[in-house]
Amino acid sequence: MTLYPKLITDALATVVYPGTKKNIVDSDMVAMDNVHIDGMKVTVTLIFPRDTDPFLKSTIKAAEAAIHYHVDKNVEVTIETEFKSAPRPEVGKLLQQVKNIIAVSSGKGGVGKSTVSANLAIALARLGYKVGLLDTDIFGPSMPKMFGVEDARPSGVNKDGRQLIEPIEKYGVKLLSIGFFVNPDTATLWRGGMATSALKQLIADADWGDLDYFILDTPPGTSDIHLTLLQTLSITGAVIVSTPQKVALADARKGIDMYRNDKVNVPILGLVENMAYFTPAELPNNKYYIFGKDGAKSLAKELGVALLAQIPIVQSICESGDAGEPAATKVDSITGQAFLSLAQSVITVVNRRNSEQEPTKIVKMHS
């Protein structure tokens, strides 16, 4: 049998690329002038958007199978790859322009961790710092709603030969969340590998630029997502959020233990006691300790970490979050002042940590 280029490209035209839902020839993924034939040996070059393309391996296998099926099963196929985008930097060389990476964590859900993350980021921006915020909760993203940008869709930007995601910017904060890319009314049913892959893309394939503070709003508890963050980034320190309740404090203790683990060694910057007390709008000087008093304060003292802030409950904090206008945007309010004070505390402890301790080492992966 005599092989010729059109025979090969016709076979490749039967392969559909999931990224475009068109065949790889119509998607301009086959280097048409680079089909080499030597007897029964065929070399084809496929051009992918980037080296981290999730469909790369499956498309290569499908192309090889198509040639064997439509041309001849005895053809010796070699498929080479090229990429439109420059390769992603290695772990350890990511976010080189970011000075401080802060993980905001909680031992359990429902303690207001995302509220604290959003308001801390906005308060830092109000103080004149360059701030980025990444919603790392792949399965329950809430930042688009909190910032009032649910309908926003990040655009792409070409930088240094790479196609990067341009974060959404609001209240002086650069923001990315998986929530921008999925249907907000549909549950995200992904296996762990897909979730961690999506998270790495939001970190490494985004144009974060120069940042003084990069806030990571992590999922509650301890999970694959936390491990991925620890294996991908050098985290300056962790802020642990809890309510004064004993059950929340028990879980906060576990969260602190994760970061203090010998293999992790991420410094604890301090605790934030959220929902510390209730203050009615009509009685701003009254404090009602409905979840107990000073629970996080006592835990911070016991564990030798700073108590960064005690954030009160007022009705407006929930309403402003739901309306896409976090409390920190209203600097004259009780909660606005509390978050401004939190930001100043974080700046102080980060500066002290950086002057006294070495940069955090990225957790090594074990096969």
C-alpha contacts under 8 A as a table, 3 or more apart, distances in Angstrom:
res1	aa1	res2	aa2	distance
2	T	39	G	7.46
3	L	7	L	6.81
3	L	8	I	7.83
3	L	37	I	7.10
3	L	39	G	7.21
3	L	40	M	7.15
4	Y	7	L	5.65
4	Y	8	I	6.91
4	Y	37	I	7.10
5	P	8	I	5.21
5	P	9	T	6.26
5	P	35	V	6.22
5	P	36	H	7.70
5	P	37	I	7.51
6	K	9	T	5.03
6	K	10	D	5.85
7	L	10	D	5.34
7	L	11	A	6.43
7	L	71	V	6.94
8	I	11	A	5.20
8	I	12	L	6.32
8	I	67	I	6.45
8	I	71	V	7.15
9	T	12	L	4.88
9	T	13	A	6.09
9	T	25	V	7.29
9	T	32	M	7.73
10	D	13	A	5.07
10	D	14	T	7.14
11	A	14	T	5.69
11	A	15	V	7.71
11	A	66	A	5.69
11	A	67	I	5.57
11	A	70	H	5.68
11	A	71	V	7.04
12	L	15	V	5.48
12	L	23	N	7.77
12	L	24	I	6.79
12	L	25	V	6.74
12	L	63	A	5.88
12	L	66	A	6.31
12	L	67	I	6.87
13	A	16	V	7.63
13	A	23	N	5.48
13	A	24	I	6.11
13	A	25	V	5.32
13	A	26	D	7.48
14	T	23	N	6.27
14	T	24	I	7.99
14	T	66	A	7.07
15	V	23	N	5.23
15	V	24	I	6.03
15	V	59	T	7.58
15	V	62	A	6.44
15	V	63	A	6.22
15	V	66	A	7.02
16	V	21	K	6.14
16	V	22	K	5.32
16	V	23	N	3.95
16	V	24	I	5.92
17	Y	20	T	5.89
17	Y	21	K	5.57
17	Y	22	K	5.85
17	Y	23	N	5.67
17	Y	24	I	5.72
17	Y	27	S	7.78
17	Y	55	F	7.60
17	Y	59	T	6.65
18	P	21	K	4.80
18	P	22	K	7.39
18	P	55	F	7.09
19	G	55	F	7.51
20	T	27	S	6.99
22	K	26	D	6.44
22	K	27	S	6.18
23	N	26	D	5.51
23	N	27	S	6.10
24	I	27	S	4.85
24	I	28	D	6.33
24	I	29	M	5.20
24	I	30	V	6.45
25	V	28	D	5.25
25	V	29	M	5.89
25	V	30	V	5.59
26	D	29	M	7.61
28	D	31	A	7.52
28	D	47	I	7.70
29	M	46	L	5.36
29	M	47	I	4.62
29	M	48	F	6.42
30	V	44	V	7.52
30	V	45	T	6.13
30	V	46	L	4.80
30	V	47	I	6.17
31	A	34	N	5.27
31	A	35	V	7.11
31	A	44	V	7.37
31	A	45	T	5.53
31	A	46	L	6.20
31	A	47	I	6.96
32	M	35	V	6.20
34	N	44	V	6.50
34	N	45	T	6.44
35	V	42	V	7.22
35	V	43	T	5.90
35	V	44	V	4.95
35	V	45	T	7.07
36	H	42	V	5.72
36	H	43	T	5.06
36	H	44	V	6.65
37	I	40	M	7.18
37	I	41	K	5.77
37	I	42	V	4.69
37	I	43	T	6.56
38	D	41	K	5.04
38	D	42	V	6.50
40	M	74	N	7.40
40	M	75	V	5.11
40	M	76	E	6.16
41	K	75	V	5.93
41	K	76	E	4.71
41	K	77	V	6.15
41	K	78	T	7.82
42	V	75	V	7.01
42	V	76	E	6.16
42	V	77	V	5.04
42	V	78	T	6.18
43	T	77	V	6.06
43	T	78	T	4.68
43	T	79	I	5.79
43	T	80	E	7.30
44	V	77	V	7.83
44	V	78	T	6.40
44	V	79	I	4.97
44	V	80	E	6.14
45	T	79	I	5.75
45	T	80	E	4.63
45	T	81	T	5.44
45	T	82	E	7.04
46	L	79	I	7.03
46	L	80	E	6.28
46	L	81	T	4.98
46	L	82	E	6.30
47	I	81	T	5.83
47	I	82	E	4.73
47	I	83	F	5.46
47	I	84	K	6.92
48	F	51	D	7.15
48	F	53	D	7.06
48	F	56	L	7.29
48	F	81	T	7.22
48	F	82	E	6.27
48	F	83	F	4.91
48	F	84	K	6.34
49	P	53	D	6.78
49	P	83	F	5.55
49	P	84	K	5.00
49	P	85	S	5.93
50	R	53	D	5.44
50	R	83	F	5.10
50	R	84	K	6.06
50	R	85	S	4.99
50	R	86	A	7.01
50	R	87	P	6.79
51	D	56	L	7.91
51	D	83	F	6.19
51	D	85	S	7.59
51	D	86	A	7.88
51	D	87	P	5.91
51	D	88	R	7.52
52	T	56	L	7.76
52	T	87	P	7.96
52	T	88	R	7.69
53	D	56	L	5.38
54	P	57	K	7.68
55	F	58	S	5.50
55	F	59	T	5.91
56	L	59	T	5.37
56	L	60	I	6.29
57	K	60	I	5.25
57	K	61	K	6.29
58	S	61	K	5.18
58	S	62	A	6.11
59	T	62	A	4.98
59	T	63	A	6.07
60	I	63	A	5.14
60	I	64	E	6.28
60	I	79	I	7.00
61	K	64	E	5.22
61	K	65	A	6.15
62	A	65	A	5.06
62	A	66	A	6.05
63	A	66	A	5.10
63	A	67	I	6.45
64	E	67	I	5.41
64	E	68	H	6.43
64	E	77	V	6.44
64	E	79	I	7.59
65	A	68	H	5.10
65	A	69	Y	6.04
66	A	69	Y	5.06
66	A	70	H	5.82
66	A	71	V	7.82
67	I	70	H	5.40
67	I	71	V	5.26
67	I	72	D	6.76
67	I	73	K	7.56
67	I	75	V	7.66
67	I	77	V	7.88
68	H	71	V	5.63
68	H	72	D	4.88
68	H	73	K	4.10
68	H	74	N	6.99
68	H	75	V	6.47
69	Y	72	D	6.22
69	Y	73	K	6.19
71	V	75	V	7.78
72	D	75	V	5.65
83	F	86	A	6.89
83	F	87	P	7.97
84	K	161	G	7.96
84	K	162	R	7.80
85	S	161	G	5.63
85	S	162	R	4.40
85	S	163	Q	5.90
86	A	160	D	7.65
86	A	161	G	5.26
86	A	162	R	5.00
87	P	162	R	7.43
88	R	204	A	6.86
88	R	205	D	7.22
89	P	93	K	5.87
89	P	94	L	6.01
89	P	204	A	7.51
90	E	93	K	5.50
90	E	94	L	6.66
91	V	94	L	5.90
91	V	232	T	5.68
91	V	233	L	7.34
92	G	232	T	7.26
92	G	233	L	7.00
92	G	234	S	7.63
92	G	362	I	7.43
93	K	96	Q	6.13
94	L	204	A	6.39
94	L	233	L	7.43
95	L	98	V	5.40
95	L	204	A	7.46
95	L	208	W	7.54
95	L	209	G	7.87
96	Q	99	K	7.91
97	Q	209	G	6.23
97	Q	210	D	4.84
97	Q	211	L	6.41
98	V	101	I	7.30
98	V	209	G	7.51
98	V	210	D	5.76
98	V	211	L	4.69
98	V	212	D	6.01
98	V	213	Y	6.88
98	V	214	F	6.91
99	K	211	L	6.32
99	K	212	D	5.06
99	K	213	Y	6.38
99	K	214	F	7.97
100	N	211	L	7.82
100	N	212	D	5.98
100	N	213	Y	4.88
100	N	214	F	6.12
100	N	235	I	7.44
100	N	236	T	5.68
101	I	213	Y	5.93
101	I	214	F	4.71
101	I	215	I	6.06
101	I	216	L	7.37
101	I	234	S	7.27
101	I	235	I	5.03
101	I	236	T	5.13
101	I	237	G	7.02
102	I	213	Y	7.15
102	I	214	F	6.13
102	I	215	I	4.96
102	I	216	L	6.03
102	I	235	I	6.11
102	I	236	T	5.83
102	I	237	G	5.32
102	I	238	A	5.64
102	I	239	V	7.13
103	A	215	I	6.07
103	A	216	L	4.68
103	A	217	D	6.40
103	A	218	T	6.67
103	A	235	I	6.99
103	A	237	G	6.47
103	A	238	A	4.68
103	A	239	V	6.18
104	V	113	K	6.96
104	V	117	S	6.31
104	V	215	I	7.08
104	V	216	L	5.94
104	V	217	D	5.28
104	V	218	T	6.06
104	V	238	A	5.83
104	V	239	V	4.79
104	V	240	I	6.00
104	V	241	V	7.23
105	S	113	K	6.58
105	S	217	D	6.91
105	S	218	T	5.57
105	S	219	P	7.09
105	S	220	P	6.54
105	S	221	G	7.71
105	S	238	A	7.01
105	S	239	V	6.19
105	S	240	I	4.96
105	S	241	V	6.12
105	S	255	G	7.26
106	S	109	G	7.03
106	S	111	V	7.38
106	S	113	K	6.30
106	S	219	P	7.78
106	S	220	P	5.31
106	S	221	G	6.17
106	S	240	I	5.46
106	S	241	V	5.02
106	S	242	S	6.33
106	S	251	D	7.58
106	S	252	A	5.90
106	S	255	G	6.41
107	G	220	P	5.78
107	G	221	G	4.45
107	G	222	T	7.36
107	G	240	I	7.97
107	G	241	V	7.90
107	G	242	S	7.60
107	G	248	A	7.01
107	G	249	L	7.98
107	G	250	A	7.91
107	G	251	D	4.28
107	G	252	A	4.38
107	G	253	R	7.31
107	G	254	K	6.36
107	G	255	G	5.01
108	K	111	V	7.02
108	K	220	P	5.01
108	K	221	G	5.22
108	K	248	A	6.60
108	K	251	D	6.03
108	K	252	A	7.34
109	G	112	G	7.68
109	G	113	K	7.80
109	G	220	P	5.12
109	G	221	G	7.42
110	G	113	K	7.57
111	V	241	V	6.97
111	V	242	S	5.75
111	V	243	T	5.86
111	V	248	A	7.65
111	V	274	N	6.82
111	V	275	M	7.85
112	G	115	T	5.13
112	G	116	V	6.24
112	G	241	V	7.45
112	G	242	S	7.90
112	G	274	N	6.72
113	K	116	V	5.09
113	K	117	S	6.16
113	K	217	D	7.48
113	K	241	V	5.77
113	K	242	S	7.86
114	S	117	S	4.90
114	S	118	A	6.08
114	S	142	S	7.33
114	S	143	M	7.43
114	S	217	D	6.17
115	T	118	A	5.33
115	T	119	N	6.15
115	T	146	M	7.87
115	T	321	G	7.32
115	T	326	P	7.75
116	V	119	N	5.26
116	V	120	L	5.82
116	V	241	V	7.75
116	V	339	F	7.87
117	S	120	L	5.21
117	S	121	A	6.18
117	S	133	L	7.97
117	S	215	I	7.01
117	S	216	L	7.64
117	S	217	D	5.82
118	A	121	A	5.32
118	A	122	I	6.34
118	A	133	L	7.62
118	A	143	M	7.28
118	A	146	M	7.49
118	A	147	F	7.96
118	A	326	P	7.19
119	N	122	I	5.07
119	N	123	A	5.94
119	N	326	P	6.19
119	N	327	A	6.64
119	N	328	A	5.19
119	N	339	F	6.28
120	L	123	A	5.12
120	L	124	L	6.12
120	L	328	A	7.64
120	L	339	F	6.15
120	L	340	L	7.55
120	L	342	L	6.99
120	L	343	A	5.74
121	A	124	L	5.27
121	A	125	A	6.30
121	A	131	V	6.36
121	A	132	G	7.30
121	A	133	L	6.66
121	A	173	V	6.72
121	A	215	I	6.73
122	I	125	A	5.06
122	I	126	R	6.16
122	I	131	V	7.99
122	I	171	Y	6.27
122	I	172	G	6.96
122	I	173	V	6.41
122	I	328	A	6.16
122	I	329	T	7.06
123	A	126	R	4.93
123	A	127	L	6.37
123	A	328	A	5.72
123	A	329	T	7.66
123	A	339	F	6.35
123	A	340	L	5.26
123	A	343	A	5.94
124	L	127	L	5.10
124	L	128	G	6.77
124	L	129	Y	5.76
124	L	130	K	7.88
124	L	131	V	6.98
124	L	340	L	7.58
124	L	343	A	5.62
124	L	344	Q	7.84
125	A	128	G	5.18
125	A	129	Y	4.88
125	A	130	K	6.08
125	A	131	V	5.92
125	A	171	Y	7.54
125	A	172	G	5.65
125	A	173	V	6.49
126	R	129	Y	7.26
126	R	172	G	7.53
129	Y	211	L	7.78
129	Y	212	D	5.99
129	Y	213	Y	7.39
130	K	172	G	7.67
130	K	173	V	7.39
130	K	210	D	7.16
130	K	211	L	4.84
130	K	212	D	5.11
130	K	213	Y	6.53
131	V	172	G	7.32
131	V	173	V	5.27
131	V	174	K	6.39
131	V	211	L	5.49
131	V	212	D	6.03
131	V	213	Y	4.96
131	V	214	F	5.82
131	V	215	I	7.55
132	G	173	V	5.50
132	G	174	K	4.49
132	G	175	L	5.95
132	G	208	W	7.04
132	G	211	L	6.60
132	G	213	Y	6.42
132	G	214	F	4.66
132	G	215	I	6.11
133	L	173	V	6.78
133	L	174	K	6.07
133	L	175	L	4.95
133	L	176	L	6.67
133	L	214	F	5.80
133	L	215	I	4.70
133	L	216	L	6.05
133	L	217	D	7.30
134	L	175	L	5.97
134	L	176	L	5.17
134	L	177	S	6.09
134	L	202	L	7.86
134	L	203	I	7.96
134	L	214	F	7.58
134	L	215	I	6.27
134	L	216	L	5.08
134	L	217	D	6.17
135	D	138	I	7.55
135	D	141	P	6.39
135	D	142	S	7.57
135	D	143	M	6.34
135	D	175	L	7.82
135	D	176	L	6.31
135	D	177	S	4.77
135	D	178	I	7.30
135	D	216	L	6.33
135	D	217	D	5.03
135	D	218	T	6.85
136	T	141	P	7.50
136	T	177	S	6.88
136	T	178	I	7.73
136	T	199	L	6.59
136	T	216	L	6.49
136	T	217	D	5.72
136	T	218	T	5.18
136	T	219	P	6.61
136	T	225	I	7.39
137	D	140	G	5.46
137	D	141	P	5.24
137	D	178	I	7.96
137	D	217	D	7.05
137	D	218	T	5.69
137	D	219	P	4.68
137	D	225	I	7.86
138	I	141	P	5.92
138	I	177	S	7.79
138	I	178	I	5.92
138	I	179	G	7.81
138	I	188	T	7.83
138	I	195	A	6.31
138	I	199	L	7.34
138	I	219	P	7.93
139	F	187	A	7.48
139	F	188	T	5.61
139	F	189	L	7.80
140	G	219	P	7.95
141	P	144	P	7.55
141	P	177	S	6.60
141	P	178	I	6.61
141	P	179	G	5.44
142	S	145	K	5.73
142	S	146	M	6.38
142	S	179	G	7.31
143	M	146	M	4.90
143	M	147	F	6.03
143	M	177	S	6.81
143	M	179	G	7.72
144	P	147	F	5.38
144	P	148	G	6.01
144	P	149	V	4.99
144	P	150	E	4.72
144	P	177	S	7.09
144	P	179	G	6.50
144	P	180	F	7.05
145	K	148	G	4.92
145	K	149	V	6.17
145	K	150	E	5.41
145	K	321	G	7.70
145	K	322	D	6.72
145	K	323	A	7.73
145	K	324	G	5.85
146	M	149	V	7.84
146	M	321	G	4.95
146	M	322	D	5.99
146	M	323	A	7.08
146	M	324	G	4.49
146	M	325	E	6.83
146	M	326	P	6.62
147	F	150	E	7.92
147	F	170	K	7.22
147	F	321	G	7.54
147	F	324	G	4.38
147	F	325	E	6.20
147	F	326	P	7.04
148	G	323	A	6.60
148	G	324	G	3.73
148	G	325	E	6.87
149	V	152	A	5.27
149	V	324	G	7.47
150	E	179	G	7.76
150	E	180	F	6.95
151	D	180	F	7.62
152	A	168	I	7.44
152	A	180	F	6.69
153	R	168	I	7.78
153	R	180	F	5.77
153	R	181	F	7.32
154	P	165	I	6.47
154	P	166	E	5.66
154	P	167	P	5.92
154	P	168	I	5.97
154	P	180	F	7.22
155	S	165	I	6.05
155	S	166	E	5.45
155	S	167	P	7.81
156	G	163	Q	6.42
156	G	164	L	5.52
156	G	165	I	4.72
156	G	166	E	5.61
157	V	163	Q	5.74
157	V	164	L	5.22
157	V	165	I	6.27
157	V	166	E	6.19
157	V	207	D	7.81
158	N	161	G	6.38
158	N	162	R	5.55
158	N	163	Q	4.64
158	N	164	L	6.11
159	K	162	R	5.26
159	K	163	Q	6.47
159	K	164	L	6.88
163	Q	205	D	7.52
164	L	205	D	5.11
164	L	206	A	4.85
164	L	207	D	5.73
165	I	202	L	7.75
165	I	205	D	6.18
165	I	206	A	4.33
165	I	207	D	5.96
166	E	206	A	6.03
166	E	207	D	5.50
166	E	208	W	7.65
167	P	174	K	5.58
167	P	175	L	5.31
167	P	176	L	5.41
167	P	206	A	6.93
167	P	207	D	6.89
167	P	208	W	7.05
168	I	174	K	5.72
168	I	175	L	5.12
168	I	176	L	6.45
169	E	172	G	6.38
169	E	173	V	5.46
169	E	174	K	4.49
169	E	175	L	5.92
170	K	173	V	5.39
170	K	174	K	6.76
170	K	175	L	7.56
171	Y	329	T	7.63
174	K	208	W	7.34
176	L	180	F	7.48
176	L	202	L	7.03
177	S	180	F	5.80
177	S	181	F	7.85
177	S	202	L	7.63
178	I	181	F	5.45
178	I	182	V	6.61
178	I	198	A	7.71
178	I	199	L	7.98
178	I	202	L	7.92
179	G	182	V	5.49
179	G	183	N	7.41
179	G	184	P	6.55
182	V	186	T	7.80
182	V	188	T	7.77
183	N	186	T	5.46
184	P	187	A	7.80
190	W	193	G	7.92
190	W	194	M	5.94
190	W	195	A	6.24
191	R	194	M	5.55
191	R	195	A	6.52
192	G	195	A	5.15
192	G	196	T	6.23
192	G	224	D	6.90
193	G	196	T	5.30
193	G	197	S	6.08
194	M	197	S	5.08
194	M	198	A	6.17
195	A	198	A	5.19
195	A	199	L	6.23
195	A	225	I	7.70
196	T	199	L	4.97
196	T	200	K	6.18
196	T	224	D	7.35
196	T	225	I	6.22
196	T	228	T	6.47
197	S	200	K	5.21
197	S	201	Q	6.33
198	A	201	Q	5.12
198	A	202	L	6.43
199	L	202	L	5.17
199	L	203	I	6.42
199	L	225	I	7.85
200	K	203	I	5.09
200	K	204	A	5.84
200	K	205	D	7.72
200	K	228	T	7.96
200	K	232	T	7.82
201	Q	204	A	5.25
201	Q	205	D	5.00
201	Q	206	A	7.29
202	L	205	D	5.83
202	L	206	A	5.82
203	I	206	A	6.10
208	W	211	L	7.30
211	L	214	F	6.52
218	T	225	I	7.72
218	T	226	H	7.09
219	P	222	T	7.69
219	P	223	S	7.89
219	P	225	I	7.50
219	P	226	H	7.83
221	G	251	D	7.67
221	G	255	G	6.71
222	T	225	I	7.88
222	T	226	H	6.22
222	T	255	G	6.98
222	T	258	M	7.64
223	S	226	H	5.38
223	S	227	L	6.59
224	D	227	L	5.04
224	D	228	T	6.12
225	I	228	T	5.09
225	I	229	L	6.29
226	H	229	L	5.15
226	H	230	L	6.25
227	L	230	L	5.08
227	L	231	Q	6.11
228	T	231	Q	5.08
228	T	232	T	5.99
229	L	232	T	5.11
229	L	233	L	5.77
230	L	233	L	5.72
230	L	234	S	7.01
230	L	235	I	7.11
230	L	264	V	7.37
230	L	362	I	6.04
230	L	363	V	5.59
231	Q	362	I	5.47
231	Q	363	V	4.70
231	Q	364	K	6.16
231	Q	365	M	6.61
232	T	362	I	6.59
232	T	363	V	7.77
233	L	362	I	5.96
234	S	359	P	7.22
234	S	360	T	5.33
234	S	361	K	5.82
234	S	362	I	5.09
235	I	238	A	7.63
235	I	266	V	6.62
235	I	360	T	6.06
235	I	362	I	7.79
236	T	266	V	6.98
236	T	267	P	7.08
236	T	350	V	7.67
236	T	359	P	6.76
236	T	360	T	6.12
237	G	266	V	5.60
237	G	267	P	4.78
237	G	268	I	5.53
237	G	269	L	5.57
237	G	350	V	7.64
238	A	259	Y	7.56
238	A	266	V	6.88
238	A	267	P	6.37
238	A	268	I	4.88
238	A	269	L	5.51
238	A	270	G	7.27
239	V	268	I	6.33
239	V	269	L	5.53
239	V	270	G	5.38
239	V	271	L	5.88
239	V	272	V	7.18
240	I	252	A	6.82
240	I	255	G	7.40
240	I	256	I	7.19
240	I	268	I	7.71
240	I	270	G	6.44
240	I	271	L	4.83
240	I	272	V	6.18
241	V	252	A	7.26
241	V	271	L	5.85
241	V	272	V	4.81
241	V	273	E	6.17
241	V	274	N	6.70
242	S	248	A	5.92
242	S	249	L	6.23
242	S	252	A	6.23
242	S	271	L	7.38
242	S	272	V	6.34
242	S	273	E	5.28
242	S	274	N	5.92
242	S	296	A	6.72
243	T	248	A	6.02
243	T	249	L	7.02
243	T	273	E	5.34
243	T	274	N	5.02
243	T	275	M	5.79
243	T	276	A	6.48
243	T	291	F	7.31
243	T	295	G	7.48
243	T	296	A	6.91
244	P	248	A	7.10
244	P	249	L	6.77
244	P	273	E	6.52
244	P	274	N	7.57
244	P	275	M	7.47
244	P	276	A	6.24
244	P	291	F	5.76
244	P	292	G	5.56
244	P	293	K	6.24
244	P	294	D	6.14
244	P	295	G	4.21
244	P	296	A	5.52
245	Q	248	A	5.36
245	Q	249	L	6.21
245	Q	291	F	5.49
245	Q	292	G	6.06
245	Q	295	G	6.56
246	K	249	L	5.01
246	K	250	A	6.16
246	K	295	G	7.17
247	V	250	A	5.20
247	V	251	D	6.56
248	A	251	D	5.22
248	A	252	A	6.13
249	L	252	A	4.83
249	L	253	R	6.15
249	L	295	G	7.19
249	L	296	A	6.73
249	L	299	L	7.45
250	A	253	R	5.23
250	A	254	K	6.78
251	D	254	K	5.11
251	D	255	G	6.44
252	A	255	G	4.98
252	A	256	I	6.25
253	R	256	I	5.14
253	R	257	D	6.19
254	K	257	D	4.93
254	K	258	M	6.31
255	G	258	M	5.21
255	G	259	Y	6.78
256	I	259	Y	5.41
256	I	260	R	6.21
256	I	268	I	7.09
257	D	260	R	5.00
257	D	261	N	5.93
258	M	261	N	5.28
258	M	264	V	7.43
259	Y	264	V	5.81
259	Y	265	N	5.83
259	Y	266	V	5.10
259	Y	267	P	7.05
259	Y	268	I	7.25
260	R	264	V	6.39
260	R	265	N	4.96
260	R	266	V	6.10
260	R	267	P	6.96
260	R	268	I	7.63
261	N	264	V	5.22
261	N	265	N	5.81
262	D	265	N	5.73
263	K	363	V	6.82
264	V	362	I	7.93
264	V	363	V	5.99
265	N	360	T	7.17
265	N	361	K	7.90
266	V	360	T	6.22
267	P	360	T	7.96
268	I	305	V	6.96
269	L	305	V	7.08
269	L	306	A	6.83
269	L	346	V	7.32
269	L	349	V	6.20
269	L	350	V	7.01
269	L	353	R	7.91
270	G	300	A	7.38
270	G	305	V	5.32
270	G	306	A	4.46
270	G	307	L	5.54
270	G	308	L	5.74
271	L	296	A	6.92
271	L	297	K	7.99
271	L	300	A	6.49
271	L	305	V	7.23
271	L	306	A	6.29
271	L	307	L	4.92
271	L	308	L	5.68
271	L	309	A	7.39
272	V	296	A	7.33
272	V	307	L	6.15
272	V	308	L	5.44
272	V	309	A	5.08
272	V	310	Q	6.12
272	V	311	I	7.52
273	E	276	A	5.71
273	E	295	G	7.89
273	E	296	A	5.50
273	E	297	K	7.35
273	E	307	L	7.65
273	E	309	A	6.21
273	E	310	Q	4.70
273	E	311	I	6.16
274	N	310	Q	5.95
274	N	311	I	4.77
274	N	312	P	6.61
274	N	313	I	7.76
275	M	278	F	7.04
275	M	291	F	7.57
275	M	310	Q	7.61
275	M	311	I	5.77
275	M	312	P	5.00
275	M	313	I	4.91
276	A	289	Y	6.78
276	A	291	F	7.28
276	A	292	G	7.84
276	A	293	K	7.01
276	A	294	D	7.23
276	A	310	Q	5.61
276	A	311	I	5.66
276	A	312	P	5.13
276	A	313	I	7.00
277	Y	287	K	5.82
277	Y	288	Y	5.32
277	Y	289	Y	4.49
277	Y	290	I	6.37
277	Y	291	F	7.33
277	Y	293	K	7.60
277	Y	311	I	7.63
277	Y	312	P	4.96
277	Y	313	I	5.95
278	F	287	K	5.61
278	F	288	Y	4.92
278	F	289	Y	6.31
278	F	290	I	6.85
278	F	312	P	5.76
278	F	313	I	4.70
278	F	314	V	6.17
279	T	283	L	6.81
279	T	284	P	5.80
279	T	285	N	7.27
279	T	286	N	5.75
279	T	287	K	5.17
279	T	288	Y	6.53
279	T	312	P	6.79
279	T	313	I	6.34
279	T	314	V	5.70
280	P	283	L	5.19
280	P	284	P	5.97
280	P	286	N	7.22
280	P	314	V	6.33
280	P	315	Q	7.67
281	A	284	P	5.52
281	A	314	V	6.94
281	A	315	Q	7.69
283	L	286	N	5.63
284	P	287	K	7.98
289	Y	292	G	5.30
289	Y	293	K	5.63
292	G	295	G	6.75
294	D	297	K	4.90
294	D	298	S	6.14
295	G	298	S	5.31
295	G	299	L	6.37
296	A	299	L	4.92
296	A	300	A	5.97
296	A	307	L	7.48
297	K	300	A	5.18
297	K	301	K	6.32
297	K	307	L	6.00
298	S	301	K	5.15
298	S	302	E	6.17
299	L	302	E	5.00
299	L	303	L	6.11
300	A	303	L	5.27
300	A	304	G	5.84
300	A	305	V	4.98
300	A	306	A	6.00
300	A	307	L	5.87
301	K	304	G	5.13
301	K	305	V	6.40
301	K	306	A	7.51
301	K	307	L	7.99
302	E	305	V	7.98
307	L	310	Q	7.82
308	L	342	L	5.87
308	L	345	S	5.76
308	L	346	V	6.97
309	A	338	A	7.15
309	A	339	F	7.92
309	A	341	S	7.21
309	A	342	L	5.39
309	A	345	S	7.79
310	Q	338	A	7.45
311	I	335	T	6.76
311	I	338	A	6.01
311	I	339	F	7.50
312	P	335	T	6.74
312	P	338	A	7.99
313	I	317	I	7.04
314	V	317	I	5.77
314	V	318	C	7.73
314	V	335	T	7.62
315	Q	318	C	5.92
315	Q	319	E	6.58
316	S	319	E	4.89
316	S	320	S	5.72
316	S	327	A	7.61
317	I	320	S	5.34
317	I	321	G	6.24
317	I	326	P	7.12
317	I	327	A	5.68
317	I	335	T	7.08
318	C	321	G	5.23
318	C	322	D	6.23
319	E	322	D	5.21
319	E	323	A	6.10
320	S	323	A	4.99
320	S	324	G	6.24
320	S	325	E	4.90
320	S	326	P	5.16
320	S	327	A	6.07
321	G	324	G	5.24
321	G	325	E	5.65
321	G	326	P	4.77
321	G	327	A	7.13
322	D	325	E	7.53
323	A	326	P	7.92
325	E	329	T	6.58
326	P	329	T	5.84
326	P	330	K	7.82
327	A	330	K	5.56
327	A	331	V	7.71
327	A	333	S	7.61
327	A	335	T	6.03
327	A	336	G	5.12
327	A	339	F	7.92
328	A	331	V	5.95
328	A	335	T	7.07
328	A	336	G	4.31
328	A	337	Q	7.44
328	A	339	F	6.01
328	A	340	L	6.96
329	T	336	G	6.79
330	K	333	S	5.79
330	K	336	G	5.38
331	V	336	G	4.54
331	V	337	Q	5.69
331	V	340	L	7.57
332	D	336	G	6.28
332	D	337	Q	6.56
333	S	336	G	4.93
333	S	337	Q	6.17
334	I	337	Q	5.35
334	I	338	A	6.30
335	T	338	A	4.79
335	T	339	F	6.19
336	G	339	F	5.35
336	G	340	L	6.26
337	Q	340	L	5.03
337	Q	341	S	6.14
338	A	341	S	5.11
338	A	342	L	6.23
339	F	342	L	4.79
339	F	343	A	6.18
340	L	343	A	5.13
340	L	344	Q	6.39
341	S	344	Q	5.15
341	S	345	S	6.25
342	L	345	S	5.05
342	L	346	V	6.18
343	A	346	V	5.07
343	A	347	I	6.25
344	Q	347	I	5.14
344	Q	348	T	6.32
345	S	348	T	5.13
345	S	349	V	6.29
346	V	349	V	5.26
346	V	350	V	5.96
347	I	350	V	5.23
347	I	351	N	6.13
348	T	351	N	5.31
348	T	352	R	6.27
349	V	352	R	5.02
349	V	353	R	5.95
350	V	353	R	4.98
350	V	354	N	6.07
351	N	354	N	5.20
351	N	355	S	6.25
352	R	355	S	5.23
352	R	356	E	6.15
353	R	356	E	5.27
353	R	357	Q	5.62
354	N	357	Q	5.54
354	N	358	E	6.94
354	N	359	P	7.30
